[in-house]
Amino acid sequence: MVDWQVGLSTGCFYRQSIFDVLQVVKDGGFNVLELSSYSAHLDYRNPDLVRRVAGRIEELGMEVFSLHAPFGGHIDISALDENTRRRSIDELVAALDAAQLLGASCMVMHPAPELERFPSDTEMIARMHQTASSASILWKAARERGVRVAFENMAPHVAFGRVRDILWILGSLDETEICFCLDTGHAHLAREAYTAPYKLRGCLAVVHANDNDDRTDCHLPPGRGVLRWEKILGALKETGFCGTMIIELAGDTGKPPQQVMQEARAARAFIRSVCRKLTAHSS
């Protein structure tokens, strides 16, 4: 039977302190977490605070599978400006320090931010080389901390919005331990949701499970949008995916926490029901 570990991203509560939502998540039925590094949620630069978070998570009998690295315009490891790139690497190394303190097995990160304009072909090639150079530095820093780096596929309007672009990073490095995070919503918008598992076969560590309306990256609960989950989960099963699935819901809906957790539980139940069908069909 397909029986992947299913956890929850705390990004659905990113505007609230992590201390205010851990019990809510626990009571909502989730023990495996991906933590958001949004500053108001979790200040990854503060080691004492991070240790307190790790202690509280242990008290609750929960575990951190992954930390989502900081992202936004100020984090750009693909930057052509070397000072910007180095500052971005320093921020991500600080996040790796936090991931180590939290006991996370991996840190999910974006290979590039959302830019004001999409790069030209020439600029994109240059950015890809910068990202590969940055990835090599981050891979070594992650290995020293016992944490893996997982690059996430982006939405198609963003640089690295195609699976082939993030695979290029792997192909350009001597190291082979770089792994990937498949965001199902991003892949669907890029028309790659059902082929990406095959392209990422063997190096896929985590799946960000979310749905959308085929127009926007709205992070709906799986089963509430238009993705064909039997097809994408079937592809993951066929390719031998044995990582962790993280339900990643929108964090700016204004819904009460209990409703968010209800939707998260329903999404997990939906994923498991599809998995049962896949198992029944294959037996």
Secondary structure, 3 states (H helix, E strand, C coil): CCCCEEEEEHHHHCCCCHHHHHHHHHHCCCCEEEEECCCCCCCCCCHHHHHHHHHHHHHCCCEEEEEECCCCCCCCCCCCCHHHHHHHHHHHHHHHHHHHHHCCCEEEECCCCCCCCCCCHHHHHHHHHHHHHHHHHHHHHHHHHCCEEEEECCCCCCCCCCHHHHHHHHHHCCCCCCEEEEEHHHHHHCCCCCCHHHHCCCCEEEEEECECCCCCCCCECCCCCCCCHHHHHHHHHHCCCCCEEEECCCCCCCCCHHHHHHHHHHHHHHHHHHHHHHHHHHC
